[in-house]
Amino acid sequence: MTVLSQPHQRFFKPLVCDIAEGNLVVQPRNRGTAVAILYALFRLIRQGRRGTVAIFPCDHYVSDDRRFMLHVQAASNVVDEFPGQLVLLGIPADAPESRYGWIEPGDPLKLTNAGPVFRIRRFWEKPSPDIAQELLRQGFLWNSFVVVARITALLDLFARALSSLYISFAQLLSFFGTTSETKIIGRLYDSIASVSFSDTILTGFSTELSVLPVRDFGGTISASPLACSIQSLN
């Protein structure tokens, strides 16, 4: 699923001609990352999907896709063993960056072939330069916003954190994939506010999440999560 916004059509249309229409989630307008992800998750549910997915911000740059996806697969294996877990990929920081979100790792959860997975103690969202310097010194991680989890685990967090939004989408499930979807979704988007996935889901449930540091990557990752895609892993 590639999640897009209708006002950007002139930019994305030439880039998605080889993607099946059913795999495009075109929002009437941008309502934040939480709304975009929830819409895509319900689309997957409508298609009968119940497995593990990975959420990728669309504007990341990764210099070694193969190596990076080994970490995604390792995170998926952790989710297979711990179905209720959301596993984020954390990027080892090399600068006291105050424009990024940071992850404070906690106790170890699992050792994988890509390294250890840690429970998350806390998120630090865009800290001041002085605090960022201290986070760097302590070896904390940048939040890549790449999340691997079961669809059901993600929906459970949405239902708990954003119950009204969750119910609004759930009530429209039967319209997804029909000729009425665009009109019905347009009405919903007219009535809801913008919601951040990072602020409401990740930060709100930080102690229930885990992080897999992307170590020995040997490449470059840069990120500024503005849009997202969701890939089914099984």
Secondary structure in CASP SS format (residue, H / E / C, confidence):
PFRMAT SS
TARGET T0000
AUTHOR 0000-0000-0000
METHOD secondary structure of the structure
MODEL  1
M C 1.00
T E 1.00
V E 1.00
L E 1.00
S E 1.00
Q H 1.00
P H 1.00
H H 1.00
Q H 1.00
R H 1.00
F H 1.00
F H 1.00
K H 1.00
P H 1.00
L H 1.00
V C 1.00
C C 1.00
D C 1.00
I C 1.00
A C 1.00
E H 1.00
G H 1.00
N H 1.00
L E 1.00
V E 1.00
V E 1.00
Q E 1.00
P C 1.00
R C 1.00
N C 1.00
R C 1.00
G C 1.00
T H 1.00
A H 1.00
V H 1.00
A H 1.00
I H 1.00
L H 1.00
Y H 1.00
A H 1.00
L H 1.00
F H 1.00
R H 1.00
L H 1.00
I H 1.00
R H 1.00
Q C 1.00
G C 1.00
R C 1.00
R C 1.00
G C 1.00
T E 1.00
V E 1.00
A E 1.00
I E 1.00
F E 1.00
P E 1.00
C C 1.00
D C 1.00
H C 1.00
Y E 1.00
V E 1.00
S C 1.00
D C 1.00
D H 1.00
R H 1.00
R H 1.00
F H 1.00
M H 1.00
L H 1.00
H H 1.00
V H 1.00
Q H 1.00
A H 1.00
A H 1.00
S H 1.00
N H 1.00
V H 1.00
V H 1.00
D H 1.00
E H 1.00
F C 1.00
P C 1.00
G C 1.00
Q C 1.00
L E 1.00
V E 1.00
L E 1.00
L E 1.00
G E 1.00
I E 1.00
P E 1.00
A C 1.00
D C 1.00
A C 1.00
P C 1.00
E C 1.00
S C 1.00
R C 1.00
Y C 1.00
G E 1.00
W E 1.00
I E 1.00
E E 1.00
P E 1.00
G E 1.00
D E 1.00
P E 1.00
L E 1.00
K E 1.00
L E 1.00
T E 1.00
N C 1.00
A C 1.00
G E 1.00
P E 1.00
V E 1.00
F E 1.00
R E 1.00
I E 1.00
R E 1.00
R E 1.00
F E 1.00
W E 1.00
E E 1.00
K C 1.00
P C 1.00
S C 1.00
P H 1.00
D H 1.00
I H 1.00
A H 1.00
Q H 1.00
E H 1.00
L H 1.00
L H 1.00
R H 1.00
Q C 1.00
G C 1.00
F C 1.00
L E 1.00
W E 1.00
N E 1.00
S E 1.00
F E 1.00
V E 1.00
V E 1.00
V E 1.00
A E 1.00
R E 1.00
I H 1.00
T H 1.00
A H 1.00
L H 1.00
L H 1.00
D H 1.00
L H 1.00
F H 1.00
A H 1.00
R H 1.00
A H 1.00
L C 1.00
S H 1.00
S H 1.00
L H 1.00
Y H 1.00
I H 1.00
S H 1.00
F H 1.00
A H 1.00
Q C 1.00
L C 1.00
L H 1.00
S H 1.00
F H 1.00
F C 1.00
G C 1.00
T C 1.00
T C 1.00
S C 1.00
E H 1.00
T H 1.00
K H 1.00
I H 1.00
I H 1.00
G H 1.00
R H 1.00
L H 1.00
Y H 1.00
D H 1.00
S H 1.00
I C 1.00
A C 1.00
S C 1.00
V C 1.00
S C 1.00
F H 1.00
S H 1.00
D H 1.00
T H 1.00
I H 1.00
L H 1.00
T C 1.00
G C 1.00
F C 1.00
S H 1.00
T H 1.00
E H 1.00
L E 1.00
S E 1.00
V E 1.00
L E 1.00
P E 1.00
V C 1.00
R C 1.00
D C 1.00
F C 1.00
G C 1.00
G C 1.00
T C 1.00
I E 1.00
S E 1.00
A C 1.00
S C 1.00
P C 1.00
L C 1.00
A C 1.00
C E 1.00
S E 1.00
I E 1.00
Q E 1.00
S E 1.00
L C 1.00
N C 1.00
END
